[in-house]
Amino acid sequence: MRSFKDEQIARLAESGWARCGSVVEAVARAGLPAVTPGYLATAFPEELWGAAERAVLALRHHFASARFADETTYGILLVPDPGKLDTRRPMAAAVRADQLGAPVNDVFDDRLPAGVLGVRKGVPWTAVATVTGVYGPSLGSHNQIEGRIGGGVHSGGRGHQGTDDPSALGSPGPAGWP
């Protein structure tokens, strides 16, 4: 039986960061380390793999009663240093070439702000515990969730409790680990 760390390293080493040629080229151009089993095994200390496993188990437990919870896969997602490769904005069309079979522009609304920076700059790769499979848990509509989390306070497309911060909507977000 493989350990959580071994399973996650194997999965990450087969991800687009490591196997999709145009994405691998973008990672190299950004000056980030290649996502290889050797890098992953040494870049994150053993105690952090333990924390990651606990975070994944906590997510699984927290959302266990959600619709489709039994079809949801949780694991580690790698987020690149946003100072080198900021994935909150659209990528160049060439980066998608090997994912989609041709260079394709990201679908993106330029009116949106950059969003909340959930990782520290200067760290080549940050591992985040989140949904890593095709399906996520269904928690209901935005209005149902907003009513449960924020007591129904929502104002004219603005964030939770009338702020302009879209991250303040009260969604749980990924469980990160340092």
Rosetta blueprint (number, residue, H / E / L):
1 M L
2 R L
3 S L
4 F H
5 K H
6 D H
7 E H
8 Q H
9 I H
10 A H
11 R H
12 L H
13 A H
14 E L
15 S L
16 G H
17 W H
18 A H
19 R H
20 C L
21 G H
22 S H
23 V H
24 V H
25 E H
26 A H
27 V H
28 A H
29 R H
30 A L
31 G L
32 L L
33 P L
34 A L
35 V L
36 T L
37 P H
38 G H
39 Y H
40 L H
41 A H
42 T H
43 A H
44 F L
45 P L
46 E H
47 E H
48 L H
49 W H
50 G H
51 A H
52 A H
53 E H
54 R H
55 A H
56 V H
57 L H
58 A H
59 L H
60 R H
61 H H
62 H H
63 F L
64 A L
65 S L
66 A L
67 R E
68 F L
69 A H
70 D H
71 E H
72 T L
73 T L
74 Y E
75 G E
76 I E
77 L E
78 L E
79 V E
80 P E
81 D L
82 P L
83 G L
84 K L
85 L L
86 D L
87 T L
88 R L
89 R L
90 P L
91 M L
92 A L
93 A H
94 A H
95 V H
96 R H
97 A H
98 D H
99 Q H
100 L H
101 G L
102 A L
103 P L
104 V L
105 N L
106 D L
107 V L
108 F L
109 D L
110 D L
111 R L
112 L L
113 P L
114 A L
115 G L
116 V L
117 L L
118 G L
119 V L
120 R L
121 K L
122 G L
123 V L
124 P L
125 W E
126 T E
127 A E
128 V E
129 A E
130 T E
131 V E
132 T L
133 G L
134 V L
135 Y L
136 G L
137 P L
138 S E
139 L L
140 G L
141 S L
142 H H
143 N H
144 Q H
145 I H
146 E H
147 G H
148 R H
149 I H
150 G H
151 G L
152 G L
153 V L
154 H E
155 S L
156 G L
157 G L
158 R L
159 G L
160 H E
161 Q L
162 G L
163 T L
164 D L
165 D L
166 P H
167 S H
168 A H
169 L H
170 G L
171 S L
172 P L
173 G L
174 P L
175 A E
176 G E
177 W L
178 P L
